[in-house]
Amino acid sequence: MPEVEAVRREPYLKYYSEDEINEMCLRVADLLTAGKKEEAGRLLNEIPLLPKSAEIMKRLYGRERMIASGINLYEAVQEYGREWLDS
């Protein structure tokens, strides 16, 4: 039987400073250059998604799938409020 990955049920909400985000972006570029796409993808999920992008993702894929993706929704929740996740 194939191994099943755990599905995230709670939104990932973590604050990063602008300097931290800039460093993370540079690290993603380095990882991609080194051919480490999976590691780069995991790090990209750490970078807070812009609120408008999160809203589009929620409309296209739904709340559950957006949360399960593990994308950092910190900035969207700051912009729209916690109730946005439940609407």
Long-range contacts (C-beta under 8 A, 24 or more apart in sequence): 7-68, 8-67, 8-68, 8-69, 8-70, 9-67, 9-68, 10-67, 11-67, 11-73, 11-77, 11-85, 12-45, 12-67, 12-70, 12-71, 12-72, 12-73, 12-74, 13-72, 13-73, 13-74, 13-77, 14-46, 14-48, 14-72, 14-74, 15-48, 15-74, 16-46, 16-47, 16-48, 16-72, 16-74, 21-47, 21-48, 45-69, 45-70, 45-71, 45-72, 46-72, 47-72, 48-72, 48-73, 48-74, 48-75, 48-76, 49-73, 49-75, 49-76, 50-75, 50-76, 51-75, 51-76, 51-78, 51-79, 51-80, 55-80
